[in-house]
Every structure is written in structure tokens, then in C-alpha cells.
Amino acid sequence: MKAKMNRGIINIEDTECRLQIGDVCCALRFKDPEYCASVREYYKGFLTKNEPALTIDVNIVLHQEEINLPNSILMSKTVEGNNFDFHSGLITGTLNLDKKQCTINVKNALLAERSVRIFEQFLFQVYYTLLKQKNPDRGKNNFLVHGCAISREGRGYLFSGPAESGKSTIAKISSDLHYTILNDELVIVNKANGHYMVGSTPFRGDFVENSNERVPLYAIFLIGHGKENIIKKISEREFAARFVREVVYSGTLLSMDRKKALLEMLEFCTDVASEVPFYELRFLPDSRFWDSIDSLKIEGRG
């Protein structure tokens, strides 16, 4: 299959980036092969040859006016039929799931340097859309979570918290100890065969050497910087109330039922609390916090 451009005939593959996000695959298709190559480089390690469940044609809209970018576009979306609009025109598009097609218009301010993290919020909703289409029941226990995930001896440790809480710091320290870093910013927590797993996503923070793996979730730590390393147990209620803030809003591209989505997120957090040991961790920026973790007798796990 060929695509014709001003610079001649190129392979359609040169304008397509197939991205694997957990169990779902989507394809981002651009008009400029050089730009597509830069996107592939950015997401290397998460590219796939799998057949995409959705192909997204990305039209980049150039503009001269200065745009004040929000921290989040997820709650400012409007929907009319099969059309959606994020934050008053930052991203507009049309979705046709039956044809596995989506077309979006994106203002180029969203695709510059760190602003790409705001654009990725659109991809979060692509993930939830495809996940719930593929298997609605599995979507109930499958969420994107802000956190740094470390694999150590086949066990997954999730360090979750808001911006500046220390996720990338933990990734760097743990990497120096030769532990496997799944991600330092955004992970997938999902239930499989009755047990929770934690896996990497393409959506990284400052640590770039992430490993695309999924391992059993052994323990969760709600993190923050401290004057010493302190780990303490908290109640299930407190955990759920804090952890839900780090779960990525689970709306789909064409959904507007925010109450239902928030209820799904809270039910997920409550279920996680019943299945996975959890703690609060205040830590110093050195490797001794791992000694504190190792001194724990993680409940039910020896």
C-alpha cells in the first residue's frame, strides 16, 4: 500500500506508528514521515507489528496565537454524536469504532517538548475506549495509574504519588541498584486470573530506560519526600481516598458520564486495597529506603 506526498511515493508504513499500550494496540498516522520517525523514536520499546484496533489520523494544526496549555484536558472534553472536542479546540476529532478509524486535529503547541504529556491524555482515553470495547468486564479492574513501578526478583513494587513526590528519584536510585524499572510516571494496574499485575506503558517521565514488562504486584507505597525513611500502615479508607487521586480518569473518547467513571475508579481502588499490601512511604533520596522496605514483614507474604 502506498501513500503519495509532495516528496514522492513513500510506503504507508513510513507514516504510521503502531503503539502497544498494555493489551491494546493503536496506530498513529501522520502526513510527514520525518515527524512519524521522531514519534517512533520517542516511543521505542513500545512499538508493535500487531494489527491496530484503532487507526488515528493525526492532522497537526499550525497556529500563530499563543496558547495557555492546561495541566489536564480530560475534564474539559465535550461530545456531540461521534465528535469530541478537548479543551475548546486543542484536540478535535471523530471516532468510528465500527470502522476502527479516528481522525483528530491537534494544535501543534501540544506536540512540542514536554507538552506531549498533555497530548498523551488523549491517548489515555483511547486506551480506555479500546479496553472497554474489547472486554467491558476486564475494564473494571484495569486502570492507568500515576506511579513508578520497579521489578525486583520477579516482584512488582509500585510507588505512587503526585508530581514532585519522588517517582523519578526512586527510578534513578533503583536503576543504580540494577533493579528493573518498568516506568517512572504511568503504569497499568490490572487484575489477571484473580491477582493484580503491574506493567509499563509508553508514557514515561524523566527516566527513559524503561522496560516493557508486566509482573505480579507485590506491594504499593504512597510516597512523598521526608526527613527520614518512614514506612507506616494506613487504613483501607485512607489508602483508597489517596490512591484514587493517582488513577487516570477512566472516561472513553465519547463518554460524558463522569459520575460513573469516578465510581469505577473508587471501586477499583477499594478492590486493590483488599488484594495488595499498601503503605505510606516518606523517604530520603538515597537507597536506604529499600532497606526499610526489606525490613518490613509485608502482610500475608512473609
Helices and strands as residue ranges (DSSP letters): E 2-5, E 8-11, G 12-15, E 16-21, E 24-29, H 33-42, E 54-61, G 74-76, E 78-80, E 83-86, E 91-96, E 101-107, G 108-111, G 113-115, H 116-134, G 138-141, E 142-152, E 155-160, H 167-176, E 180-183, E 186-192, E 195-200, E 214-225, E 230-232, H 236-243, G 244-246, H 258-275, E 278-283, H 288-294
